[in-house]
Amino acid sequence: DDMVAILVRALETPGVEGIFNATAPQPVTQRHFHRALASAVHRPAPWVAPAPLLRLGLGELSGLLLGGQRVYPRRLEDQGFTFRFPRLEEALDDLSNAS
């Protein structure tokens, strides 16, 4: 919902141009995401993929999962955009209750 709202805002608001980080305002680690997703779908999360296995399977792309990006939506926040789901848990709860 937030991504669609960002896109609609960009299309409908005069003067909005340039690059925006379309991310939630509270970044999380892959481990946090894994546990939050498991919790939202009421499943256990006993395993975390070991870093060497990710490096072997994904090569250079593993850096995206292992290193993270720490991207913040500063321009959106500075322009007053309000996120419906600022926290991962809220977004996952909404998605898991949608069906």
N, C-alpha and C positions, 0 to 999 in steps of 0.2 A: 504494500500500500504506500509506503514512504517513497519508494523508487518511482512509482507512477505519479505521485504528487509532485515530486521533484521535476519530472519530465513535463508534466502539465504546466507547472509554474514557469519553467523555462520557455515554453512555447507561448504562453499567454501573457507574460509580464514584459511590457516594453522595457528595453534597456538591459535585460538580463542576457549577458553574453559571456563568452570565455569558458574557462575550465572550472568545473566544480567537482569536489570529491563527494560522490554520492554514496557515502558510507554512514553508518549509524554513529552517533556522537561518542559512544563508549566502545572502543575496540576491545577484542578479547583474544586470548591465546587459542591455539588449536585445541589444547587440552580442555580449556573452559568450554569451547564450542562443543566438543565431543560429549562432555558430561551434561551440558545443558540440553543438548538434543536427546540424549538417552533419557533424561528426566522428563522431558516434554512428551515423549512417546511411551513413557512408563516401561522402559527396558533397562536392563543392567548395562553398565559401561565398564566391564572388568579389564579390558585390554586397551592399551595405547600402542600404536604402531611404533616400533623402535626406530630411532633416527637412521641407523645404518641400513635398515631394510627400505626405508623411504628413499634414501640416497641411491641405493642399488636399483630400485624400481623406477624412480622418477628422474634420476640424474640431476641436472641443473635445476629443474622445476621444483625439486624438493626444498630448495631455499625459500620458496613462497610459504610452505607449510612450517618449516623449521625456524626460519628467521623472522617472519612477520614483516609487516609494513608500517604500522603505527600511522595510519592515515586518518586525519580528522576533517570533518566538514566545516571548516572555519568560515568560508565565504557564505555558505548557506546560513549558518548561525548568525553571522554578522548582519545578514539581510533579513533576519527575523523568521526564518523558516522554522516551523515547529514540527518535530518528529512525532508521529503517532506512536512509534515503538522505539524509544531511545535506547532501550536495553534489549539484549538478545533474548532473554527469557520471555519478555512480553511478546516479541514477534513469534517465537516458537510456540508459545501457548496459543496465540491466535491461529497460527497455521494448523496446529494439532486439533483444535476445536472446530475448525472450518468444515471438516468432513462429517 
